[in-house]
Structure formats: C-alpha cells, structure tokens
Amino acid sequence: MSCTFCRIIEGKIPSTPVYQDDFCYAFADINPKAPVHILVVPREHIGSLDEAAAEKRALLGHLLWAAAEIARKKGLANGYRIVVNTGEEGGQTVDHLHLHLMGGRQMTWPPG
C-alpha cells in the first residue's frame, strides 16, 4: 500500500519538512488554512484514528507531543489548534492518520 502520505514520507513526493524522528514526519500543508499549518503523520501507515489499535496508544501520544514541540519551535505561545479529521463525514481526505497543527491567527469556534 502506498498512499499519498506514505509516498511523501518515502520522499517520492516533494514536501517541506518541519520535523521528523523515528516515529513521525511533519511537513507544511500545501493548502494552508492558517499562517502556520503543518501536518504531523506517523511513519507507520494507519488509515485513521478510528483504525488505531490499543497498542498504538504510545504512538498517538507521541504525535501530540511532536505537534506541541513544533508549536513551541514555531513560536505559537499565544495558542494553536490541533485537528484530527476521521472518516468521510469528519472531513478526512487522505486515508493516513494525520494531525493538523494550525496557528498564527485567532481560531474561531465552531470550526465548521
């Protein structure tokens, strides 16, 4: 299986890397919805949050930690939003679990 995000992680599709380690890869969103809009994806293919098994709890926590670390490095001390879209009705458009880290402007609620 080679989804879009898997190909980005493999370097087969160009991206602008922001952070990477053994467990995740983060890159700038090509269609940003905020001044800072970064996608944090696990290196391992997991289709969605709904598909993450119990043994992936540590990885899920690591993804949140990585997003917070990126936010600190990007100077988002005034706040930021982390979004995980799950499934078609949740707005997920790429079938690879990913976190959207958005900041650099006032976020509104409800998001839509």
C-alpha positions as CSV (number, residue, x, y, z in Angstrom):
1,M,0.0,0.0,0.0
2,S,1.4,3.4,-0.9
3,C,-0.9,6.3,-0.1
4,T,-0.1,9.9,-0.7
5,F,1.4,10.5,2.8
6,C,3.4,7.2,2.6
7,R,4.9,8.5,-0.6
8,I,5.7,11.8,1.0
9,I,7.4,10.1,3.9
10,E,9.3,7.9,1.5
11,G,10.5,11.1,-0.4
12,K,8.7,10.1,-3.6
13,I,6.5,13.2,-3.4
14,P,8.2,16.5,-2.5
15,S,7.4,18.2,0.8
16,T,8.7,20.9,3.0
17,P,9.8,19.1,6.2
18,V,9.3,20.7,9.5
19,Y,10.1,17.9,12.0
20,Q,11.0,14.2,11.8
21,D,12.0,11.4,14.1
22,D,11.8,7.6,14.1
23,F,8.0,7.7,14.6
24,C,6.6,10.6,12.7
25,Y,7.2,13.1,9.9
26,A,5.8,16.6,9.9
27,F,5.6,18.9,6.8
28,A,3.9,22.1,5.7
29,D,0.4,21.7,4.3
30,I,0.2,22.6,0.6
31,N,-3.2,24.3,1.1
32,P,-2.7,26.1,4.5
33,K,-5.8,27.3,6.4
34,A,-3.6,29.4,8.8
35,P,-0.2,31.2,8.7
36,V,1.2,28.0,10.3
37,H,-0.4,24.8,9.0
38,I,1.6,21.7,9.5
39,L,0.7,18.0,9.1
40,V,2.1,15.5,11.6
41,V,1.9,11.9,10.3
42,P,3.0,8.6,11.7
43,R,5.7,6.9,9.6
44,E,3.7,3.7,10.0
45,H,0.5,3.6,7.8
46,I,-2.6,3.8,10.0
47,G,-5.7,4.6,7.9
48,S,-7.4,6.8,10.5
49,L,-7.7,7.5,14.2
50,D,-10.6,5.0,14.2
51,E,-8.3,2.3,12.9
52,A,-5.6,2.9,15.6
53,A,-5.4,-0.2,17.8
54,A,-4.9,-0.2,21.5
55,E,-1.2,-1.0,21.1
56,K,-0.8,2.3,19.2
57,R,-1.5,4.5,22.3
58,A,2.1,5.4,22.8
59,L,2.4,6.4,19.1
60,L,-0.7,8.5,19.4
61,G,0.7,10.3,22.4
62,H,4.0,10.9,20.6
63,L,2.2,12.5,17.7
64,L,0.6,15.0,20.1
65,W,3.9,15.6,21.8
66,A,5.6,16.2,18.4
67,A,2.8,18.7,17.4
68,A,3.3,20.6,20.7
69,E,7.1,20.6,20.2
70,I,6.7,22.0,16.7
71,A,4.3,24.7,18.0
72,R,6.9,25.7,20.6
73,K,9.6,26.0,17.9
74,K,7.3,28.0,15.7
75,G,6.6,30.5,18.5
76,L,2.9,29.7,18.8
77,A,2.9,30.7,22.5
78,N,-0.5,32.6,22.1
79,G,-2.2,29.4,21.1
80,Y,-2.8,26.9,18.3
81,R,-5.2,24.2,17.2
82,I,-4.7,20.5,16.6
83,V,-7.3,18.8,14.5
84,V,-7.7,15.1,13.6
85,N,-10.3,14.5,10.9
86,T,-11.6,11.0,10.9
87,G,-13.7,9.4,8.2
88,E,-15.6,11.0,5.3
89,E,-18.1,12.8,7.5
90,G,-15.3,14.0,9.7
91,G,-13.6,15.7,6.7
92,Q,-10.7,13.2,6.3
93,T,-9.5,13.4,2.7
94,V,-6.3,11.3,2.9
95,D,-6.6,7.8,4.3
96,H,-3.5,8.1,6.5
97,L,-3.8,9.3,10.1
98,H,-2.6,12.8,10.4
99,L,-2.8,15.8,12.8
100,H,-3.3,19.3,11.5
101,L,-1.3,21.8,13.6
102,M,-2.6,25.3,12.9
103,G,-1.7,28.6,14.4
104,G,-0.5,32.2,13.9
105,R,-4.0,33.7,13.9
106,Q,-7.1,33.7,16.1
107,M,-9.0,30.5,15.7
108,T,-12.8,30.6,15.7
109,W,-15.4,28.2,17.0
110,P,-17.3,26.3,15.8
111,P,-14.8,25.3,13.2
112,G,-17.4,24.2,10.7
